Amino acid sequence: TADALLHDCSITGVIDTHLDWFVGWHRLAFIATQGREESARILLPPPQFDGWLQGPARSLQHDQPAIQRLSELHQRLHSMARLVLMRTPEGTTISEPDYESVVGTYQAFLHGMRRIEAAFATAAAQLDQLTGLRTRIGLAEDLATELHRFERNNKPFCVAIMDLDYFKKINDSFGHEAGDRVL
């Protein structure tokens, strides 16, 4: 369903569906030696990666060359895997160099996805879930970075801090949900 696809467009969903896809490719490569060419034609890439690119990763594509490289790697993986199956004669197994090229590209793709998954997890751990702003630890890291930049480049920077006076009264008078909306 569309909801299941949307859920699977997470990084974890992309990785999981590609693990399943790779198992299917392996079956075609080593078990199904008959009808392989036709099966290779219908062995489509899982749609979750494109869903992830169009959804959660959409705003990052311009700023992050790693996302572009991952997209190119993804395309190469699926093209190569299909081509290897289609050009291997019926009744034979694929050659070792062809196998290694597909497996190497697959491993590089998964490694890239895992690195992005770890980067997202690290970034999310430094964000307040309610406001989306940096936590105190993240703010301290940002301040240290800016201070180092200032020391290297002598380029001034500004820090703006806001305090809501009597915020406790909002929570006490109107409840925590109202306080959350104010934040």
C-alpha positions in Angstrom: 0.0 0.0 0.0 1.0 3.7 -0.3 1.3 3.9 3.5 3.7 0.9 3.6 5.7 2.4 0.8 5.9 5.8 2.6 7.0 4.0 5.8 9.7 2.1 3.9 11.1 5.3 2.4 13.1 5.7 5.6 16.8 4.9 5.4 16.1 1.7 7.2 13.3 0.8 4.8 15.7 1.4 1.9 18.3 -0.8 3.4 15.8 -3.6 4.2 14.2 -3.7 0.8 17.7 -3.8 -0.9 18.7 -6.7 1.3 15.5 -8.5 0.0 16.2 -7.4 -3.5 19.8 -8.8 -3.3 18.5 -12.2 -2.1 16.2 -12.2 -5.2 19.1 -11.3 -7.5 21.2 -14.1 -5.9 18.5 -16.6 -6.6 18.4 -15.6 -10.2 22.2 -15.7 -10.5 22.7 -19.1 -8.9 19.5 -21.1 -8.8 17.4 -20.0 -11.8 19.6 -20.8 -14.7 16.6 -21.1 -17.0 14.5 -18.1 -17.9 17.1 -15.8 -16.3 17.0 -13.2 -19.1 13.3 -12.7 -18.8 13.5 -12.6 -15.0 16.3 -10.0 -15.2 14.0 -7.8 -17.2 11.5 -7.7 -14.5 13.9 -7.5 -11.6 13.2 -3.8 -10.8 14.9 -1.7 -8.2 12.8 -1.4 -5.0 11.0 2.0 -5.2 11.9 3.0 -1.6 15.2 4.6 -2.6 13.6 6.9 -5.1 10.9 7.6 -2.5 13.6 8.5 0.0 15.3 10.8 -2.5 12.0 12.5 -3.3 11.0 12.7 0.4 13.3 12.9 3.3 16.5 13.5 1.3 15.0 15.9 -1.2 16.2 19.1 0.5 19.7 17.6 1.0 20.5 16.8 -2.6 21.8 20.2 -3.5 24.0 20.6 -0.4 25.3 17.0 -0.1 27.4 15.5 -2.9 27.3 12.2 -1.0 23.6 11.9 -1.8 24.2 12.5 -5.5 27.0 9.9 -5.4 24.7 7.4 -3.7 22.0 8.0 -6.3 24.5 7.3 -9.1 25.8 4.2 -7.3 22.2 3.0 -6.8 21.5 3.4 -10.5 24.8 1.6 -11.5 24.0 -1.3 -9.1 20.6 -2.1 -10.6 21.8 -1.6 -14.2 24.8 -3.8 -13.7 22.9 -6.5 -11.8 20.3 -6.7 -14.6 22.9 -6.6 -17.4 25.0 -9.4 -15.7 22.0 -11.7 -15.6 20.9 -10.9 -19.1 24.3 -11.5 -20.7 25.0 -14.8 -18.9 24.0 -17.7 -21.2 21.1 -19.9 -20.1 22.0 -22.9 -18.1 25.3 -21.4 -16.7 26.3 -19.5 -13.6 27.5 -16.0 -13.8 31.3 -15.4 -14.0 33.3 -14.5 -10.9 34.3 -11.1 -12.2 30.7 -10.2 -13.0 29.6 -11.5 -9.6 32.3 -9.5 -7.8 31.4 -6.3 -9.7 27.7 -6.5 -8.6 28.5 -7.5 -5.0 31.1 -4.8 -4.7 28.7 -2.1 -6.0 26.0 -3.5 -3.7 28.3 -3.3 -0.7 29.4 0.2 -1.6 25.7 1.2 -1.9 24.8 -0.3 1.5 27.9 1.2 3.1 26.9 4.6 1.9 23.3 4.2 3.1 24.6 3.1 6.5 26.9 6.1 6.7 24.0 8.4 6.0 21.8 6.5 8.5 24.5 7.1 11.2 24.8 10.8 10.2 21.1 11.3 10.5 21.0 9.5 13.8 23.8 11.7 15.2 22.1 14.8 13.9 18.7 13.8 15.3 20.2 13.1 18.7 21.3 16.7 18.9 17.9 18.2 18.1 15.1 18.9 20.5 12.1 16.8 19.4 9.6 19.4 20.2 11.2 22.5 18.6 13.6 21.0 16.1 16.3 23.3 17.6 19.7 22.2 18.8 20.0 20.8 22.3 22.2 22.4 24.8 25.0 20.0 23.8 24.5 20.8 20.1 24.4 24.5 20.9 27.7 24.2 22.8 29.3 22.4 19.8 28.0 25.1 17.4 29.4 27.8 19.7 32.8 26.1 19.9 32.9 25.7 16.1 32.1 29.4 15.6 34.7 30.4 18.2 37.3 28.4 16.4 36.3 29.9 13.1 36.6 33.4 14.6 40.0 32.5 16.0 41.2 31.3 12.6 39.7 33.9 10.4 39.0 36.8 12.8 35.5 36.9 11.3 33.0 38.1 13.9 29.8 36.3 14.7 26.7 36.9 16.7 24.8 34.9 19.2 21.2 35.6 19.8 19.5 34.1 22.9 15.8 34.3 23.7 14.2 33.8 27.1 10.5 33.5 27.7 9.7 35.2 31.0 7.1 33.5 33.2 6.9 30.5 30.8 6.0 28.2 33.7 2.8 30.2 34.2 1.7 29.2 30.6 2.1 25.5 31.4 0.5 25.9 34.9 -2.4 28.0 33.5 -3.1 26.4 30.2 -1.4 23.0 30.3 1.7 21.5 28.7 0.1 21.1 25.3 -0.5 24.9 25.2 3.1 25.4 26.4 4.3 23.1 23.6 2.4 25.1 21.0 4.0 28.3 22.4 7.5 26.8 22.0 
